[in-house]
């Protein structure tokens, strides 16, 4: 009987120490702080753009990533196997990038109105325009064809655009023209079946994601939504992200303004608390020892 009890306690101890912490970590998010010299470089975690340096980036799903720091006119800075821990007690991962001036390659700094347009250089996708300008590096010196595409707008193409080596050549003030839509013929309709959200933020120009899908920049009105609950994330470079679950009903427009708090460039790491799992582990270990000695 004692052997059975000892085996059961040992199994429970292993479960608490190794299995439960691993399963609890699934789906948790962490943070990354990136400082570069010079600043104003685009930061990609995996293939996802998270903002520009120098800033802290939150709500990154726990995991191991390749981090790229990109600035036009400079060599791309790449760090592989960067582990970002998740959870409320996880430390912010610091990173510093000393960017080196590119000698043999050119670059582009691209912007558009509205933002969020996909940018193609010689038919190669290079990212989407965003606040601060999309940074494109490692272009062969010479002339290129740049194309902008955004749903609801006419494609915009620039040909024979020169990008000399060693520079970040600006291509800004690109104004996209909306696609004209015919005026619909009024028809009788029943009760409304969709809902809307009207989102704003301070500061404005913040990125809006709905259920982890990019939808645009504030101020923004989202219409044609199916009734139900949505996870809304509003973020802006240099500010802590705002996140909430919003519920909309058919025929309803929900209005929300998010006030973002400034984020420090490099948060001071905090010591993780000991937690309850080691305490339970210690108690169980003591129980095992007591049973063994009583034999």
C-alpha positions as CSV (number, residue, x, y, z in Angstrom):
1,X,0.0,0.0,0.0
2,X,2.8,2.4,0.9
3,X,4.5,1.7,-2.4
4,X,1.3,2.6,-4.2
5,X,0.9,5.8,-2.3
6,X,4.6,6.8,-3.0
7,X,4.2,6.0,-6.7
8,X,1.0,8.1,-6.9
9,X,2.5,11.1,-5.1
10,X,5.6,10.9,-7.3
11,X,3.5,10.9,-10.4
12,X,1.5,13.9,-9.2
13,X,4.8,15.7,-8.4
14,X,6.0,15.2,-11.9
15,X,2.7,16.4,-13.3
16,X,2.8,19.6,-11.2
17,X,6.4,20.4,-12.0
18,X,6.7,19.6,-15.7
19,X,3.3,19.0,-17.4
20,X,1.0,21.7,-15.9
21,X,3.4,24.7,-16.4
22,X,3.9,23.7,-20.1
23,X,0.2,23.4,-20.8
24,X,-0.6,26.6,-18.9
25,X,1.8,28.5,-21.1
26,X,0.0,27.7,-24.4
27,X,-1.6,30.8,-25.9
28,X,0.1,33.3,-23.5
29,X,1.7,36.4,-24.8
30,X,4.9,38.3,-24.1
31,X,6.8,41.4,-25.0
32,X,9.9,42.4,-27.0
33,X,11.8,45.7,-26.7
34,X,14.0,46.7,-29.7
35,X,16.4,49.7,-29.8
36,X,18.3,50.4,-33.0
37,X,20.9,52.9,-34.1
38,X,19.7,54.7,-36.1
39,X,16.1,54.5,-34.9
40,X,12.9,54.4,-37.0
41,X,13.6,50.9,-38.4
42,X,10.8,48.4,-39.1
43,X,10.6,45.4,-36.8
44,X,9.3,42.0,-38.0
45,X,8.7,39.1,-35.5
46,X,8.6,36.1,-37.8
47,X,6.8,37.5,-40.9
48,X,4.6,39.9,-38.9
49,X,5.3,43.7,-38.7
50,X,5.0,44.9,-35.1
51,X,6.2,48.5,-35.3
52,X,9.2,50.7,-35.5
53,X,12.2,51.2,-33.2
54,X,12.8,52.4,-30.5
55,X,9.8,50.8,-28.8
56,X,8.4,47.9,-26.8
57,X,6.0,45.6,-28.6
58,X,3.4,43.7,-26.6
59,X,0.9,40.9,-27.2
60,X,3.4,38.7,-29.0
61,X,2.4,35.0,-28.8
62,X,4.9,33.0,-26.7
63,X,7.3,31.2,-28.9
64,X,10.7,31.2,-30.8
65,X,11.0,33.7,-33.7
66,X,13.4,35.1,-36.2
67,X,13.5,38.9,-35.6
68,X,14.3,41.3,-38.5
69,X,15.2,45.0,-38.1
70,X,14.9,46.8,-41.5
71,X,15.8,50.4,-42.4
72,X,16.2,51.7,-45.9
73,X,19.9,52.3,-46.8
74,X,21.2,49.9,-44.2
75,X,21.9,46.2,-44.1
76,X,19.0,44.1,-42.7
77,X,19.7,43.1,-39.0
78,X,18.6,39.5,-38.4
79,X,18.5,37.5,-35.1
80,X,17.3,33.9,-35.2
81,X,15.9,31.7,-32.4
82,X,14.7,34.6,-30.2
83,X,12.5,33.1,-27.5
84,X,9.7,35.3,-26.2
85,X,8.2,34.0,-22.9
86,X,4.5,34.5,-22.2
87,X,2.5,35.2,-19.1
88,X,2.0,38.1,-16.7
89,X,5.3,37.4,-14.9
90,X,7.4,37.0,-18.0
91,X,10.2,39.5,-18.6
92,X,10.3,41.8,-21.6
93,X,13.0,40.5,-24.0
94,X,15.5,43.3,-24.8
95,X,17.2,43.6,-28.2
96,X,19.7,46.2,-29.5
97,X,20.5,46.5,-33.2
98,X,23.5,48.5,-34.5
99,X,22.6,49.0,-38.1
100,X,25.4,49.1,-40.7
101,X,25.2,51.5,-43.7
102,X,24.7,49.6,-46.9
103,X,27.4,50.2,-49.5
104,X,26.3,48.1,-52.5
105,X,22.5,48.0,-52.1
106,X,19.7,50.6,-52.3
107,X,16.5,51.1,-50.3
108,X,13.0,52.8,-50.3
109,X,10.9,54.6,-47.7
110,X,7.3,54.2,-48.9
111,X,4.1,55.8,-47.7
112,X,0.5,56.1,-49.0
113,X,-2.8,57.6,-48.2
114,X,-4.6,55.7,-46.9
115,X,-2.2,53.5,-45.2
116,X,-2.3,49.7,-45.3
117,X,-1.6,49.3,-49.0
118,X,0.4,46.3,-50.2
119,X,3.7,47.3,-51.9
120,X,5.3,45.4,-54.7
121,X,8.8,46.2,-56.1
122,X,9.3,44.5,-59.4
123,X,6.3,42.2,-58.6
124,X,7.9,41.1,-55.3
125,X,5.8,41.8,-52.2
126,X,7.7,44.0,-49.7
127,X,5.1,44.8,-47.0
128,X,2.3,47.2,-46.3
129,X,2.5,51.0,-45.8
130,X,2.2,52.1,-42.2
131,X,2.7,55.0,-39.9
132,X,6.3,56.2,-40.2
133,X,6.8,54.8,-43.7
134,X,7.5,51.2,-44.9
135,X,11.2,50.6,-44.9
136,X,12.5,48.5,-47.8
137,X,16.2,47.5,-47.9
138,X,18.5,45.3,-50.1
139,X,17.3,46.6,-53.5
140,X,19.7,46.3,-56.4
141,X,20.8,49.9,-57.4
142,X,19.0,51.2,-60.5
143,X,15.4,51.7,-61.6
144,X,12.4,49.7,-60.3
145,X,8.7,49.5,-60.8
146,X,6.7,50.0,-57.6
147,X,3.0,49.0,-57.3
148,X,0.5,49.9,-54.6
149,X,-2.6,47.8,-54.0
150,X,-5.4,48.3,-51.5
151,X,-8.9,46.8,-51.5
152,X,-11.5,49.4,-52.7
153,X,-8.8,51.5,-54.4
154,X,-7.3,51.6,-57.9
155,X,-3.8,50.1,-58.2
156,X,-1.1,52.8,-58.3
157,X,2.1,52.1,-60.2
158,X,5.4,54.1,-60.4
159,X,7.8,53.0,-63.1
160,X,11.5,53.7,-63.6
161,X,12.0,54.8,-60.0
162,X,15.7,55.1,-59.3
163,X,17.2,53.7,-56.0
164,X,20.9,54.5,-55.7
165,X,23.2,52.4,-53.6
166,X,23.7,53.4,-49.9
167,X,20.5,55.5,-49.6
168,X,17.0,55.2,-48.4
169,X,15.1,56.9,-51.3
170,X,11.7,58.3,-50.3
171,X,8.5,57.6,-52.2
172,X,5.8,59.4,-50.2
173,X,2.6,61.2,-50.7
174,X,1.1,58.5,-52.8
175,X,-2.6,59.1,-52.8
176,X,-4.8,56.2,-53.8
177,X,-8.0,56.8,-55.7
178,X,-11.2,55.0,-54.5
179,X,-12.9,52.7,-57.0
180,X,-16.2,54.3,-58.0
181,X,-19.2,52.1,-57.1
182,X,-22.6,52.5,-58.8
183,X,-25.4,53.9,-56.7
184,X,-27.5,51.0,-55.6
185,X,-31.2,51.0,-56.5
186,X,-33.3,51.4,-53.4
187,X,-35.1,48.2,-52.5
188,X,-37.4,47.3,-49.7
189,X,-35.6,45.3,-47.0
190,X,-36.4,43.6,-43.8
191,X,-34.8,44.1,-40.4
192,X,-31.1,44.7,-40.4
193,X,-29.0,41.6,-40.1
194,X,-25.5,43.1,-39.7
195,X,-23.8,45.4,-37.2
196,X,-21.1,48.1,-37.2
197,X,-18.3,49.4,-35.0
198,X,-17.0,53.0,-34.9
199,X,-13.5,53.0,-33.5
200,X,-11.3,55.9,-32.6
201,X,-8.2,56.3,-30.5
202,X,-5.8,58.8,-28.8
203,X,-3.4,59.1,-30.6
204,X,-5.2,58.7,-33.9
205,X,-3.7,56.7,-36.7
206,X,-3.5,53.6,-34.5
207,X,-3.6,50.1,-36.0
208,X,-6.9,48.2,-35.6
209,X,-7.1,44.4,-35.6
210,X,-10.4,42.5,-35.3
211,X,-10.0,38.8,-34.2
212,X,-6.3,39.1,-34.9
213,X,-7.0,40.4,-38.5
214,X,-5.7,43.8,-39.6
215,X,-8.7,46.1,-40.5
216,X,-7.2,49.6,-40.9
217,X,-6.3,52.7,-38.8
218,X,-8.3,54.9,-36.5
219,X,-10.6,56.7,-36.9
220,X,-12.3,53.7,-38.5
221,X,-15.9,52.4,-39.1
222,X,-16.4,48.7,-39.6
223,X,-19.7,47.8,-41.2
224,X,-21.3,44.6,-42.3
225,X,-20.2,42.7,-39.2
226,X,-22.1,39.6,-38.2
227,X,-23.7,40.0,-34.8
228,X,-21.6,38.6,-31.9
229,X,-18.5,39.2,-29.9
230,X,-15.1,40.3,-31.3
231,X,-11.6,40.7,-29.9
232,X,-10.5,44.3,-30.7
233,X,-6.8,45.3,-30.6
234,X,-5.7,48.9,-31.1
235,X,-2.0,49.6,-31.1
236,X,0.4,52.5,-31.9
237,X,4.2,52.8,-32.0
238,X,5.4,54.0,-28.6
239,X,2.2,53.2,-26.8
240,X,0.8,50.2,-24.8
241,X,-1.7,48.3,-26.8
242,X,-5.5,48.5,-26.0
243,X,-7.5,45.3,-26.2
244,X,-11.1,44.5,-25.4
245,X,-13.9,42.1,-26.3
246,X,-16.8,44.0,-27.9
247,X,-20.3,42.6,-28.6
248,X,-22.5,44.0,-31.4
249,X,-26.1,43.2,-32.2
250,X,-27.9,43.3,-35.5
251,X,-28.7,46.9,-36.6
252,X,-26.4,48.3,-33.9
253,X,-23.4,50.6,-34.2
254,X,-21.0,50.4,-31.2
255,X,-18.9,53.5,-30.7
256,X,-15.6,53.1,-28.8
257,X,-12.6,55.4,-28.2
258,X,-9.3,53.8,-26.9
259,X,-7.0,56.0,-24.9
260,X,-3.5,54.5,-25.3
261,X,-0.9,54.9,-22.5
262,X,2.8,55.7,-23.5
263,X,5.2,52.8,-23.3
264,X,8.8,53.2,-22.2
265,X,11.4,52.4,-24.8
266,X,13.1,49.7,-22.7
267,X,11.0,48.4,-19.8
268,X,13.1,47.3,-16.7
269,X,12.9,43.6,-16.4
270,X,11.1,42.4,-13.3
271,X,11.9,39.3,-11.2
272,X,9.4,36.5,-11.8
273,X,7.5,35.5,-8.7
274,X,8.1,32.1,-7.2
275,X,4.6,30.9,-7.9
276,X,2.4,28.2,-6.3
277,X,3.7,25.2,-8.3
278,X,7.1,25.0,-6.6
279,X,5.3,25.3,-3.2
280,X,3.0,22.3,-4.0
281,X,6.1,20.4,-5.3
282,X,7.9,21.0,-2.0
283,X,5.0,19.8,0.0
284,X,4.6,16.6,-2.0
285,X,8.3,15.9,-1.9
286,X,8.2,16.3,1.9
287,X,5.2,13.9,2.0
288,X,7.1,11.3,0.0
289,X,10.2,11.5,2.3
290,X,8.0,11.2,5.4
291,X,6.3,8.0,4.2
292,X,9.7,6.5,3.2
293,X,11.3,7.2,6.6
294,X,8.2,5.9,8.5
295,X,8.8,2.5,6.9
